[in-house]
Amino acid sequence: MYDTFYSPDYMIKYQNESLKRTQETFQAFVDAVIPRTPGLAEEYGRIQFFGALDSHTDEYIILSLNYYYIPIAEPTAEMLDVAAEHLVIMDRNNRLVNFSRFMSGSAFAAIEPSDRFRAITLLEQMNGYLEDLPVPFNDNPELVLYTTSTLNRFTMMGYYSEWSGYGSTRLATPNQRKLEFYPFSWNQIGYPGPSRGYRAFRTEP
C-alpha cells in the first residue's frame, strides 16, 4: 500500500511541484490553529514558544490529503482561498487584509488568523457559493464538511505525533523514516514518549 501512495517518484513530485500557493494556504491554516505563543514562553519557558509552523505540520496535512485515492490537497487549499475571498467580498472580515498577498498569492493566508476561522465557518454554513468551489467540492456540502473537520484532526495529529521528530526523513517513505530527535510538542505537554507500559497500569508487582 505504501509503495502506491509514498513511492520515491511521488515524493520527488511533491517536493518539486507542490504549488507555493497551496503550501502558503496550509501554512496559514495550521498557524491559525496552533500559533507560536511568546506569552507562554515567557511564563513557562522557551519550549512553549513553538507552534505548528515549526513542526512542518502543513506538510503533514498535504501528504495526508494526497494519500486519498484521488489527491485533494490542491483543491482543498483552493477551497479555503475561495472561502477567504468570499469573506472579504461580503465584508465579513474583522481585520485588515494584506491585499498584495491577497491578489497574487493565497487569499486565505492574506487574511488574519481570526478571520480564517470566520472564512471556514462561512464555508460550513453553505452561504450560497458552493458552485464556486473547485472539483470535487462544488455543490458537494457533505464533502466540504467532512474535509474541514478532517483538517482540524490532521493538524492535531501532525503536531502531537512523532512527525516533526522525523526531521530530514519526514518526507521519505514510512519504512525509511527515522526518529532523529524528540518532538518538541511532546516536551510542551510533558509526554515522555512511547513505552512498553507504565508501572501504574501494570497488573504484575
N, C-alpha and C positions, 0 to 999 in steps of 0.2 A: 504493500500500500504506500509506504513512504517513498519507494522508488518512483511511484507515479506522481506524487504531489511535491516531493522535495528532491527531484533529480538535480544534479550539478548544473545542467543546462538551464533549468528553471531558476536556480539561484543566481546564475550569471545574468539571466534576463531580468530578474527582479532588481538587481543592483544597478544594471546599466540602463534600463528602460522605464523603470517606475517614475512616473511624472513628478516633477518638482511640486506641482500644484497639489497633487494627491498627497504627497508627503507633508506639505505645509498644512493641509486641512486636518490630517490626523494628528499632527503635532499640536495644532490648536485645540483639538478635541481633548487629548489627554492632559494638556496643560491646564485646561479649564476644570477637569475632573480632579486631578491631583497636582496642584501647582506647587512651586517652591514656596517654602514658608520661613522667611528670615526671622519673623517674630518668634516662632517656636524654637529656632536655632539659638536665639539669644537667651531664651528661658531654659531650654533643655539640652543644649549642646549642638555642635555643628552638624551632627548626623541628621538632625531634623530639618535641615535646610532643603535637602534634595527632594525633587518631585519626579513625575513621570517622564519628563523630557530627559532627565539624567539617566534613566534606566532604559532608554530606547523603546519605551512601551508602544510608541507609534509603529515601529517596525513589527512588533508582535501582532498588532491589530491587522496590519497589511498582510502579513503571512497567513494569519488565521482566516481572514476573509477570502484570500486566494486559495485556501485549502479546499473550499467547496468545489463541487463538480464543475460549476461554472464560476470562475473567479469574479468576485464582485467588489474588490477594493476600490477600483477606479470609479465605477458608477455610484458606490456608496459615498465617496468623497464628493462627487458631483452633486449628489442629492443634498448633502449638507451645505454645499455652496449655494444651491438653488434656494434652500430654506433661508439662508442668510440674506440673499438678495431680496427675497420677498419681505423679510422682516424690515429691511431698510426702506423698500418701496412703500410699504404700508405705514412707515414712520412709527414702528413699534419698538425701535431700539432706544435704550435709555442713555447710552453713552455715545461719544463721538466715534466716527468711523475713519479709519486710515484709508482715504479714498484712492491714493496712489496704488496701494496694495489691492484695494477692492476692485479696481479696474483692470489690473494687469496680472494679478495672482489669485490667491484663494480668497473668495469673498468671506468665507467662514472664518478665516484667520484674520481678516481685516476688522472684524467687529470685536468688541471687548468680551472677555470671558463670561461675564454675567449675561450678556446679550446672546452668546452662543447657546446658552440653555434656553433662552426665550425662543430662539430660532427653532430649536428642536421641539419645544412644546408646541409652537405654531404648526410645525410639520405633523406632529402626532395628532393634533386636533383636526387635521384634514381640512384646513381652511381654503378650499377651492382652487388649489393649483396642482393637484396630483397629475394632471395631464402634462405639466411642465417638467416632471421628473424624468430622469433617464431610464431606459430599459435596464433592469426588469421591474423598476419601482412605479412606473407611470400607471395610474389607475389600479394600483395594487396595494390598498391600505393595509392588508394583513401583513404583507412582506415588509412594508415600511415600519410598522410597529414592532415586528419581530427583530428587524435589523437594528433599530435604535436601542432596544433593550439589550441586544447582543453586544453592542459597542460598549455599554457600561460594564458588562460582565468581562469582556475581553480586556478592558483597561485594568480592572482589578486583578484578573488572572495574570496578566503580563507584569504588573508592578509587584505583586506579592509572591509570585512564583520564583523559581530559580533562574528565570530568563536572563536578567541582567548579569548574573554571575557567570554566564557562558562567555561573556566578553567577546573576544575576536572570533569565537567559533559559533556565535549565536545564529548566524545565517547559514551555517553548514547543515547537512542532513542530520537528523536526530542522532544517528549512530556515530556521528563524527564530532558531536559537541562535547566539550569538556568544561567542567566547572572550574573556572580559572580563579575565581575569588568569591568570597562570601557576599551575597547580595545585601546592599545597604538597607533595603526595605526590611529585611529580617532584623537587622540591628535596630531599626526605628521602632519596631513593635516588640522587641525582646524575644523573637523566635529563635530558639537555639539550633535549628536545623533538623534534618531527618534523624530519627532514632529508631533502633530496633524495638523500643518500648520503654516508657518511663516508669520508674520504680513505683510511683503512686498508683499505676494502673495494672501492675503485675500481681498475679494471684499467688505466685510462689514467694517464699520468705526472702 
